Amino acid sequence: PLVPIKKLASIDIKSKYSNKKIKSYVLGTSYFNPSTGISEEGYKYKRLKLDNIQEITYDGNGNPVQNIPPYSFDYDMTNTMPSKVSSSDFYGYNNGTNSTAELLPDLAFFNYLNKAPYKNYGMTVNYPYNGVMRFTNVNYITTNILKKVTYPTGARTELEYESNTFSNQFIPTPQQALSANKDISLSHRGTEPGNSQFMVSTLFKLTKPENIKFYNTIYDGYMGPQYPEVHYEPYAMWDCKIKFIKRKMVNGQPVESIFKQWTIDVGGPTFEQTHSRIWDEEVSVPYDDDPTVEYYVRVENPLQYRSNDGMHRAIVSTRFRYYDDTNIDKSVSYGNGVRIRSIKNYENNTLLSHKEYSYSGGKLIYKFEPLNLIKGATYKSQPMYVSGGCFIENVSVFNDLSVNSSDFGISGSEPLCYQYKYDGRNRLVEKKLPGKGWEYMIYNIFTTIKII
């Protein structure tokens, strides 16, 4: 049987001598998310809400006397609090992602598989899992937070909040994380305005060496012998191309060169059997310091579609992805809780006082470092076997990654405190400040030497 969860109902003050109640504070409660189905859903969604506190006094016979209104509380209900196991930023606040998956974070923003020590040189980059967005969204961080207190006198206090900020390390917002990971698609089915035989992406710049992942397809539309009108012969598809083009200015004129091109590179009989050419590859682009250099992708489809082909299944398409955070402001980051922005006090709906608060110099004490590298991890996929009288065993050696959800720049594995150690003569010999390493003091007759 389910054990009911208890909640605080009241605080009673009793006489030391008669044991009768002198005063009580009764807590009126409800739930932020009252509508739930099974008990498991109730556990995930229901959160207790303090609606009011009623002060009660008693007469000499112990009878309650309730003659004043309660203290009442209002909360920010603009957004609905999600399940306790979803839509949470790194610090436990709602970030509005409406995710239903696990809480392992998506860290692709940091492009870590292309950076030391996680980079696998000479190998195609594939992120090991698809995590969920755990970055702070300032539009959701105040969900269900206390915003107004109404007193028994009718006066009230209104509170406004904002996200904490810090500038000593950068953690993006969801919008910044999404904008850094470029994901562009072009699909040409012969239906472009003006019957254009090509389409192009917008121009973009690269400010550092970049790996661009391409997913390209040239498909002849084949759906089976019962739909001959949508299928095109190889000779009609030869001029279909996908081009990755580099452009720069020379003597005031644009000069273009094909950096990479994809076209049908198999014989007609082979293409007629497979009906498509599909490329899934990564293109490494070195950095060019010429400020006029730009890139774009061009899809060419000169196919003349039949008049009775209403589907236009034959297609030339590309999807390319790359990472670029150069236009993202990294001077300030948001998260790790909220702070008060303003306090307003009212009496009879008249504003009595208004205080605005400003903050600067916020720092995240510990380093945001959720990834750990396990070097030299091994994996044995097949049992040992004998070949030619020799024992053969296949073992893969690789770098493994682990995600440490307990260290997102809040406290790390160490206490958030100042630590000091002294020698037998009561002299300071070791000192550690939050977020820094140990400092060691060595004394001689004349001076003190500090070693960090």
Steps between C-alpha positions, in 0.01 A plus 500: 500500500608855430623692802342850502751781489456739790503877477519768766143606586551749783736640759344511847626700797384356834500615861775344705264447790155416360622348174223693325556668167580870517552567132513297178620561148299281262654433160258492208644293216415365155700374202655687209411211268180355649386291200683168487414146408666204666699538819827488308392802297406673823851447630650644182280806471333598827675769701365635826406870501458722807187706431458681831588510868214566741586633845260370766477610863309330781283616787545392861307180438718399208242586234645637172447865422557587136447866439769606251553411133782260413836564343454392138756417233498526121746331268627537146260276307592628153651162416412154624760309696595181312562152630770475765709290261480726195544856372758590762806717459832402656395653831152350533291788364239470226644585157190441289641233270203265560736207466379153589839332479763445766693790652836428337597838353561580135851646502550527124521880538850459642607301190707285733565214256701741286708624793767352723493280697186346348590535131545178304742604228434370150158364593150614414340688788184338632366610836444196723146583608220746436452683826238755598531876531614579856603863456326781691204675337444834674135504384416188702733513799244673727224242446294460822716744695340724766405836348253658744429495875171651621491585872200486738489882491438497124848629421711296261855448378575417138827336398677486164789266424768446242754230429838508669783593265870426490782601267802289592394207277247458224194275497250574221127553512287253298469759224877547484562126502260446212636790296858372522413165344417587140270254324405589141296299248441548127267277295433550128205318342467711188245734654713810556355843409562583136587134435853565624722196465701577813467633852767636734549545871575833659863605510688425820846561640732273697727664756701190586572153358167324475362153438173511304281190497313439172203270440442503123254311280435467128194278450330396174148481648452125451190361681458172315386396152143614565614866511718544188416870471699592815813301407776658291779325312864552597577709192240755617670529840864544394499878535356497854765641733563625851781754527679650797640828371759742632482864394738791555568842355797547265565851364149597597339208317351181650691186413346160571650153524341164571630376832315169476249353255267202510357349182403155375832317504388147412406343169149512361419132573613538861296816553200333338524223761548722805286792371697747710837627610524591867799665665551535873838661545693768680692769315792668677537867409827671600486856620556769237594838650381690192211709644309484170474120497146362519342163435169368375342177378331468160257225400450447125208303358448553124266201480202555268209355695225332298164672480327194651747486792311681772713367787847617395661234717828524312706738707838658555547596863760590758509555870817641647588578858783687664581682821556875520479704821690806380197732508390397848554746785701311761550790739225387738327172589176428679403236754565349841186645652314830514538828684261781592475776241246723674275524808182708504293566813135612475246633751138537382626455142734796546869442434690573822850394400681359200852359508695396190811283533795480262782249508845464347808286526322167544723195477441128479735374769581160350572411141214381282647163403236226466708279271766258612736312271573133566817432303577161357161341558468161328224296342510137390232431241581138402633196688852375441542254211777296335616568144800329341605367836501848656265643757321809367322752721351834387505775760410866436682767698339843513443807713175480692295792628298528816256775594519614860170665583616590851746764383344779300692783655304503825724335754715241330633221714634734769328706770426863420716648774834653589748246633809573711767284662755604763825355628602435861604864543153619392628626166289473185654230280218412258210702363225420252245749368177393326565404140879516535777256581695468823766759584795385712704727728866422574672704770866578561669742735459810286193463280203296390495316166162422350462203266182459297 
